Amino acid sequence: MTLVRAALTVLSAALVAPLLHLAPLPPRVDRFVASVLDGLSNNSRLVTSEKLRLAGGSLFNPEGYHGPESSSTSGSTSDGFFEGWYFKFHTADGETVVAIPGIIFAKGGGGFSFVMCAVPSATEPAQRYALHKYKLADFRHSASPNTGEWRIMIGPDGENSFGHDGFTLDLKSGGQSVKGRVELASTTPYPATLALPDVMGWFAYLPAMECRHGVVSLHSKLKGGLELNGGAITSFDGGLGYVEKDWGSQFPRTWVWLQSSHFVDPDTKAPVQATLMLSIASIPWPSEKRELTRFRGFLGCLYAPQHGGLYPFGTPTGATVESLVVSDNNSNVEVTLRSARFRLVVTASGNRDEAVLLHGPTPGGEFRPFVHGKSVRVPANPQHHQHFVANTSVEASSSALPAPPAPSASSAPSAPLPCPTEMLDASVAVELTRISDGAVVFAGEGSLGGLEIESMERGGQALLERGAG
């Protein structure tokens, strides 16, 4: 009995210690707890990430197709459901292309599959962004968790293919054409543990969530090439890629999302292998269908293999947002995060005038150039906005949803069409310090970052900044 009592005491201490920083501890006690956790952090896991992933099941393998009947979200074929993968890839000299394949089930029936593609370097608006739409029947998928292989195919002949080993594109509609293949020469899946199955942490065990997030590959080396808008083959040999995904009934109403895989040392300017991903959002509780209140939830990580490996930060891990400030017409964000052992300070800044306009899932399973149907800003570049509105009717099949009306000449800037955007040129500054001794564990300057700062609800930005509505 004494041994059992001692084991329970140790287990309780192990569970409570990572959360003690949430209490108003004296600085000396705070540093002591952090130093104890530093010593425990090197203990090996009983079950490795590889064993959990190879055991099969979608919980530890978020990259595969889940579908509308999955219990992991509140989405369904009758109430609406979306699932999309985000491939962000860069050439060795810094050119960016983003491809987002996915599928959407509309409320009451119907829907379509799609590939959104953004080529920010294109000079013609019609070539910068297009939504290529296909029938539901043109979406196929396969997965073998026991081997780590997965694939989705979109198109009548499966001409657009995305999977564990890379992607093949054959897109041509709405003035944009992208064709070729890029292989993922190496991938870095997000590590899985029993307590934290994926980047969602223990939230991954909760059913019927509004939106689920998964990191497919934190850092990928690329090879291959794409023909972009009829030009010469653009080589991706030696480039870097990042892959994540979302699935559920709809996006959050307010969010900040940023990601970068291109870092240099602030002093020497030498390249440093690292990836940062951070998502902070307005979360309904207990669910969007039975909402009583909303709170600020977040997830993310810093992956720096030459500086200690993976550093997770998120609501499910007990981490907190110490401060968050949005400025410069929602093109700049400063965030300070605190976990039991580390503090992460991030500053990201992008150019909203050159942002890429995106479609998003709405309540009821529609997929249009807005989220939740509330007015938000549009980039100051009216040419990009006009093309975006006109191009929403682009389709590769007859299953398209109707496009929203084009803005009239008298439309006032204060009442724009609602359009979420992504800045793909963001600069990012990161500093990770250890709580126990204040030492800087990692510092980096990032570029070619993706940055989204959007709010579709009254008081949304204040909720993110203050942490309460």
Residue pairs with C-beta under 8 A, 6 or more apart in sequence:
14 40
17 33
17 36
17 37
17 340
18 37
18 317
18 318
18 339
18 340
19 318
19 340
20 30
20 33
20 340
21 30
21 33
21 34
21 318
21 320
21 338
21 339
21 340
21 435
22 318
22 320
25 33
30 435
31 435
31 436
31 437
32 436
33 340
34 340
34 341
34 434
34 435
34 436
35 436
35 437
37 340
37 341
38 341
38 434
38 436
41 341
45 193
47 193
47 194
49 189
49 191
49 192
49 193
52 60
52 192
52 193
52 194
52 197
53 60
53 61
53 145
53 148
53 189
53 192
54 145
54 146
54 147
54 148
55 145
56 145
56 146
57 145
58 64
58 66
58 70
58 72
58 145
59 197
59 198
59 204
59 205
60 145
60 192
60 197
60 198
61 143
61 145
61 148
61 150
62 198
62 212
62 214
62 215
62 216
62 245
63 85
63 150
63 164
63 189
63 214
63 216
63 243
63 245
64 141
64 143
64 145
64 150
65 83
65 141
65 143
65 150
65 152
66 72
66 73
66 83
66 212
66 247
67 81
67 83
68 75
68 76
68 77
68 81
68 105
69 76
69 77
70 247
71 207
71 208
72 204
72 207
72 208
72 209
72 212
72 247
73 81
73 208
73 209
73 210
73 211
73 212
73 247
73 248
73 249
74 208
74 209
74 210
74 248
74 249
74 287
74 288
74 289
75 81
75 82
75 105
75 247
75 248
75 249
75 250
75 365
76 105
76 249
77 105
77 109
78 107
78 108
79 107
79 249
79 364
79 365
80 104
80 105
80 106
80 107
80 249
80 250
80 361
80 363
80 364
80 365
80 366
81 104
81 105
81 247
81 248
81 249
81 365
82 102
82 103
82 104
82 105
82 246
82 247
82 248
82 249
82 250
82 361
82 365
82 367
83 102
83 103
83 245
83 246
83 247
84 100
84 101
84 102
84 103
84 245
84 246
84 247
85 100
85 101
85 102
85 152
85 162
85 216
85 243
85 244
85 245
86 98
86 100
86 243
86 244
86 245
86 246
87 98
87 99
87 100
87 101
87 162
87 167
87 241
87 242
87 243
88 96
88 98
88 241
88 242
88 243
88 259
88 424
88 450
89 96
89 97
89 98
89 99
89 182
89 220
89 222
89 236
89 239
89 240
89 241
89 242
90 96
90 97
90 236
90 239
90 240
90 241
90 261
90 262
90 448
91 234
91 235
91 236
91 239
92 235
92 236
92 237
92 238
92 239
94 262
94 447
94 448
95 121
95 234
96 120
96 121
96 424
96 448
97 117
97 118
97 119
97 178
97 226
97 228
98 116
98 117
98 118
98 356
98 422
98 424
98 450
99 115
99 116
99 117
99 162
99 167
99 169
99 178
100 114
100 115
100 116
100 117
100 358
101 113
101 114
101 115
101 116
101 152
101 154
101 160
101 162
102 113
102 114
102 115
102 116
103 111
103 112
103 113
103 114
103 136
103 139
104 111
104 112
104 113
104 114
104 361
104 365
104 366
104 367
105 111
105 136
105 365
106 364
106 365
106 366
106 367
106 401
107 364
107 365
107 366
110 136
110 399
111 136
111 365
111 399
112 133
112 134
112 135
112 136
112 367
112 397
112 399
112 400
112 401
113 133
113 134
113 135
113 136
113 138
113 139
113 154
114 131
114 132
114 133
114 134
114 154
114 367
115 132
115 134
115 154
115 160
115 169
115 171
116 129
116 130
116 131
116 132
116 358
116 359
117 129
117 130
117 132
117 169
117 171
117 176
117 178
118 128
118 129
118 356
118 358
118 422
118 424
119 127
119 128
119 129
119 176
119 178
119 228
119 229
120 128
120 354
120 356
120 424
120 425
121 228
122 128
122 176
122 228
122 229
124 175
124 229
125 383
125 384
125 386
125 387
125 388
126 174
126 175
126 176
126 387
126 391
127 175
127 176
127 229
128 176
128 356
128 384
128 387
129 176
129 356
129 357
129 358
129 387
129 388
129 391
130 171
130 173
130 174
130 175
130 176
130 391
130 394
131 174
131 359
131 391
131 392
131 394
132 160
132 171
132 173
132 174
132 176
132 394
132 395
132 396
133 394
133 395
133 396
133 397
133 399
133 400
134 154
134 155
134 156
134 396
134 397
134 399
135 397
135 398
135 399
136 399
138 154
138 155
138 156
138 397
139 152
139 153
139 154
140 152
140 153
140 154
140 158
141 150
141 151
141 152
141 153
142 149
142 150
142 151
143 149
143 150
143 151
144 150
148 164
148 189
149 163
149 164
149 165
150 163
150 164
151 161
151 162
151 163
151 164
152 161
152 162
152 163
153 160
153 161
153 162
154 160
154 161
154 162
155 170
155 396
159 168
159 170
160 167
160 168
160 169
160 170
160 171
161 167
161 168
164 184
164 187
165 183
165 184
166 181
166 182
166 183
166 184
166 222
166 224
167 181
167 182
168 180
168 181
169 178
169 179
169 180
169 181
169 226
170 179
171 177
171 178
171 179
172 178
172 179
173 394
173 395
173 396
174 391
174 394
175 391
176 229
177 227
177 228
177 229
177 230
178 226
178 227
178 228
178 229
179 226
179 227
180 224
180 225
180 226
180 227
180 233
181 224
181 225
181 226
182 222
182 223
182 224
182 225
182 226
182 236
182 241
183 222
183 223
183 224
184 217
184 220
184 221
184 222
184 241
184 243
185 220
185 221
185 222
185 223
186 219
186 220
186 221
187 216
187 217
187 219
187 220
187 243
188 217
188 218
188 219
188 220
188 275
188 303
189 215
189 216
189 217
189 218
190 198
190 199
190 214
190 215
190 216
190 218
190 301
190 310
191 310
192 198
195 201
195 202
196 202
196 204
196 312
196 316
196 317
197 204
197 205
198 204
198 214
198 215
199 213
199 214
199 215
199 277
199 299
199 300
199 301
199 312
199 314
200 212
200 213
200 214
200 299
200 314
200 316
201 299
201 312
201 314
201 315
201 316
201 317
202 316
203 209
203 299
203 315
203 316
204 212
208 287
209 248
209 287
210 248
210 249
210 250
210 252
210 283
210 284
210 287
210 288
211 246
211 247
211 248
211 249
211 250
211 251
211 252
211 281
212 246
212 247
212 248
213 244
213 245
213 246
213 279
213 299
214 244
214 245
214 246
215 243
215 244
215 277
215 301
216 243
216 244
216 245
217 241
217 242
217 243
218 242
218 261
218 275
218 277
218 301
218 303
218 310
219 240
219 242
219 261
219 273
219 275
219 303
220 240
220 241
220 242
220 243
221 238
221 239
221 240
221 241
222 236
222 237
222 238
222 239
222 240
222 241
223 236
223 237
223 238
224 235
224 236
224 237
225 233
225 234
225 235
225 236
225 237
226 233
226 234
226 236
227 233
227 234
228 234
240 261
240 262
241 261
242 259
242 261
242 275
242 277
244 259
244 277
248 361
249 288
249 361
249 363
249 365
250 288
250 361
250 362
250 363
250 371
250 372
251 360
251 361
251 371
251 372
252 281
252 282
252 283
253 282
253 294
253 371
253 372
253 374
253 455
253 456
253 457
253 460
254 281
254 282
254 454
254 455
254 456
254 457
254 460
254 461
254 463
254 464
255 279
255 280
255 281
255 282
255 452
255 454
255 455
255 464
256 278
256 279
256 280
256 281
256 324
256 326
256 333
256 335
256 452
256 453
256 454
256 464
257 278
257 279
257 280
257 450
257 451
257 452
258 276
258 277
258 278
258 333
258 346
258 348
258 426
258 428
258 449
258 450
258 451
258 452
259 275
259 276
259 277
259 278
259 449
259 450
260 275
260 276
260 348
260 426
260 428
260 446
260 447
260 448
260 449
260 450
261 274
261 275
261 276
261 446
261 448
262 271
262 446
262 447
262 448
262 449
263 271
263 272
263 273
263 274
263 276
263 428
263 430
263 444
263 445
263 446
264 270
264 271
264 272
264 444
264 445
265 272
265 443
265 444
265 445
266 429
266 443
266 444
266 445
272 304
272 306
272 444
273 304
273 305
273 306
274 302
274 303
274 304
274 307
274 430
274 442
274 444
274 446
275 302
275 303
276 300
276 301
276 302
276 303
276 346
276 428
276 430
276 446
276 449
277 300
277 301
278 298
278 299
278 300
278 313
278 335
278 337
278 346
279 298
279 299
279 300
280 296
280 297
280 298
280 321
280 324
280 335
280 464
281 296
281 297
281 298
281 464
282 294
282 295
282 296
282 457
282 460
282 463
282 464
282 469
283 294
283 295
283 296
283 297
284 291
284 293
284 294
285 291
285 292
285 293
285 294
285 295
286 292
288 363
293 469
294 463
294 469
295 467
295 468
295 469
296 321
296 463
296 464
296 466
296 467
296 468
297 315
298 313
298 314
298 315
298 319
298 321
298 337
299 313
299 314
299 315
299 316
300 312
300 313
300 314
300 337
301 310
301 311
301 312
301 313
301 314
302 310
302 311
302 313
302 344
302 430
302 432
302 442
303 309
303 310
303 311
304 311
304 432
304 441
304 442
304 444
307 432
307 441
307 442
308 441
308 442
311 339
311 342
311 344
311 432
311 441
312 319
312 339
313 319
313 337
313 339
313 342
313 344
317 339
318 339
318 340
319 337
319 338
319 339
319 340
320 337
320 338
321 335
321 336
321 337
321 467
322 336
322 337
322 338
322 343
323 334
323 335
323 336
324 333
324 334
324 335
324 336
324 464
324 465
325 333
325 334
325 465
326 332
326 333
326 453
326 461
326 464
326 465
327 333
327 334
328 349
329 352
329 377
330 352
330 377
330 453
330 454
330 461
331 349
331 350
331 351
331 352
331 423
331 451
331 453
332 347
332 348
332 349
332 350
333 346
333 347
333 348
333 349
333 451
333 453
334 345
334 346
334 347
335 344
335 345
335 346
335 347
336 343
336 344
336 345
336 346
337 343
337 344
337 345
337 346
338 344
338 435
340 435
341 434
341 435
341 436
342 432
342 433
342 434
342 435
342 441
343 432
343 433
343 435
344 430
344 431
344 432
345 430
345 431
345 432
345 433
346 428
346 429
346 430
347 428
347 429
348 426
348 427
348 428
348 429
348 449
348 451
349 426
349 427
349 451
350 423
350 424
350 425
350 426
350 427
350 449
350 451
351 423
351 425
352 377
352 379
352 380
352 421
352 423
353 379
353 380
353 381
354 379
354 381
354 384
354 423
354 425
355 379
355 384
355 421
355 422
355 423
355 424
356 421
356 422
356 423
356 424
357 369
357 378
357 379
357 384
357 385
357 388
357 419
357 420
357 421
358 369
358 419
358 420
358 421
358 422
359 367
359 368
359 369
359 392
360 367
360 368
360 369
360 370
360 371
360 420
361 367
361 371
362 368
362 370
362 371
362 372
362 373
363 372
363 373
366 401
367 401
368 392
368 401
368 404
369 388
369 389
369 392
369 404
369 417
369 418
369 419
369 420
370 376
370 404
370 417
370 418
370 419
370 420
370 456
371 418
371 420
371 454
371 456
372 456
372 457
373 418
373 456
374 418
374 456
374 457
375 415
375 416
375 417
375 418
376 416
376 418
376 419
376 420
376 454
376 455
376 456
377 416
378 385
378 416
378 417
378 419
378 421
379 385
379 421
385 407
385 416
385 417
385 419
386 406
386 407
388 419
389 403
389 404
389 406
389 407
389 417
390 403
390 406
392 403
392 404
393 400
393 402
393 403
394 400
404 417
407 416
407 417
411 417
418 456
420 452
420 454
421 452
421 454
422 450
422 451
422 452
423 449
423 450
423 451
423 452
424 448
424 449
424 450
425 448
425 449
426 447
426 448
426 449
426 450
426 451
427 445
427 446
427 447
427 449
428 445
428 446
428 447
428 449
429 444
429 445
429 446
430 442
430 443
430 444
430 445
430 446
431 440
431 442
431 443
432 440
432 441
432 442
432 443
433 439
433 440
433 441
434 441
455 461
455 464
459 469
462 469
463 469
